[in-house]
Amino acid sequence: MGSDNVPGMLRRNPRLFVSGGMMSDLLAARAQMAMSLGFHIIFAAIGIAMPLMMALAEWRWLRSGDRLYLALARRWAKGTAILFAVGAVSGTVLSFELGLLWPAFMEQAGPAIGPLFALEGFAFFTEAIFLGIYLYGWERIPPRAHLTAGFVVAASGVASAIVVVIANAWMNTPTGFQVDQGRLAHIDPIAAMQNPHALHETLHMVLAAFAATGLLVAGIHAWLIARGGDTAFQARALGLALLVGGIPAVLQPISGDLLSRDVARHQPAKFAAAEALYETERGAPFRIGGIPDSDRRTVSYAIEIPHALSLLLYLDPHATVVGLDRVPRDQWPHVGVVHIAFQVMVAAGLLMAGVSLWAGWRWWRGAAIERDRVLLWALVGVGPLGFVAIEAGWVVTEVGRQPWIIYGVMRTPDAVTPMPGLWVPFTAFTVLYLGLALVVVWLLWRHVTSSDRGVWGRGVGSRDMG
C-alpha cells in the first residue's frame, strides 16, 4: 500500500502501521498472502500446462510408435506428480489463509465466490484421481483409456484455474449483488461468475500458464541439447514444448491488450497506475520504463511515444485517457510498484512472443531447430521469463486493486482479522515455503540430471520403456 494512502487509513484503523519496530498486522497479512500466492502460482501454472504436455507425448507415441515419446511421457509424468504434490500443499494453505486472515471478506463475499471454490475443489479432486490412474495405470489399463486419463488431468487443471481466476476477477469487478446498509445482499452467484473481467482475465491467465510452462521446458531441453545431450530425444521434447508454449506466447500480447482495455473501462485507477498516468490527457503517450514520483506527479527516465496510449486503447491517437487526477488520492494504488511490475510483465511477454515467432519461422522453413545454436540459447534465455511475467502480472492485479479487497465495495483494512501478532504466522510460513522451495529444486534437479541417462542424456533407459 502506497504512502499516499497513509493519513486517511491511519484514522480509520490505527492497527495498520508499524508500532515499536513490529510489523503491522495488515502488512503481515498482506505479505503472507502475497508470499503464498507468489509461491503457489508457479505450481498452479505448471499444473495447467504440464499434464497436456505429458498427454501429447503419449499421443505421439501411440500414433507414431516412436518409443522416445513414451520415455518422454513417463518422465514428464513424474515431474508433474512432484509439482502437483507441492501445489496441493500450497493451495490448501492459501484456502485456509483466506478465512483466517480475511474473515470479514469471506463473510461478505462467501455467498458470491463460494460456489466457485466448490467447483475448484471438484476439479482438483478429479485431477488428483486421474493423475493417480495415469501414473499407476501404464500396464494396467488399455492404452487409449490411459491416454484419456491424461487428457482428463489436463482438462481438470485448466478448469480449476478458470474458476479460481473468475473469483479473483469478481474481486476486481464485483457484480451480482446489492449493497444494503454497508453489507452485500441479494447475492446471485451466477451473475457473480459473469463479472466483466471473467472472460479476459481467465483467458490471459490460462495462456500465461501454457506459455510460461512450455517455454520453460523448451529452455531446459534447449540447454541440454546445447550441452551435448541426446539430440534425438531432446529434439522431440523441444518440439512438443514449443508447440504448447510458443503458440500461447504469440497470442498472449493480444489477450493482454483486450484485458487492458477492460481494466481501463472498469478500474481506471489501476490502469492509470500501470501506465503512470497522473493527469487525464488527450492523445496520451505510452511510456516505456520510467520511475514514477506520486508526490510530484512526474515520471523520470521514461521513453515516451506520443499519442501511442490513446491509439492502443481507443484506436484514436487523440482520444482522452483518464488519469489518476480523476481518482480520490486515498484510493490510489502504489503507482511505482504497479507501473514497474506492468513494464516487467510486458517486456517479458514481448520477448517470449518474439523468440516463439523466431522458432516458428525456423520450423516453417523446414530448419532443424535443435541445430540452431543461437536459437537454442535464445530459448534458454527466455525460459524463465514466463514465470517472471506471471509474478509481475499478479502484482499488477493485486497491488493495482488497493486499497480495495472488493473493488469499490470493501477496503482491505476493513477485511483483515482482528487477531494480533500476525507477524508470527508470516514468519512461520516464510520458513515453510523456503523449505518447500529447496526440496522442490533438489527433487527437480535430481530428476533432470539423474543417473538414468535414458531420458536426459544419451539413449533411452529400460526403466522409462516400461
Salt bridges, closest charged atoms under 4 A:
ASP4 OD1 - ARG329 NH2 3.02
ASP25 OD2 - ARG15 NH2 2.51
GLU58 OE2 - HIS146 ND1 2.79
ASP66 OD2 - ARG236 NE 2.50
GLU107 OE2 - ARG183 NH2 3.01
GLU139 OE2 - ARG74 NH2 2.70
ASP257 OD2 - ARG261 NE 2.93
ASP262 OD2 - HIS197 ND1 2.64
ASP262 OD1 - ARG265 NH1 3.17
ASP262 OD1 - HIS266 NE2 3.70
GLU279 OE2 - ARG297 NH1 3.79
GLU281 OE2 - ARG287 NH2 3.72
ASP295 OD1 - ARG329 NH2 3.85
GLU304 OE2 - ARG287 NE 2.92
ASP330 OD2 - ARG12 NH1 4.00
ASP330 OD2 - ARG411 NH2 3.50
ASP372 OD2 - ARG362 NE 3.06
GLU398 OE1 - ARG401 NH2 2.96
ASP452 OD2 - ARG75 NH2 3.44
ASP452 OD2 - ARG463 NH2 3.67
ASP464 OD2 - ARG75 NH2 3.81
ASP464 OD1 - LYS78 NZ 3.78
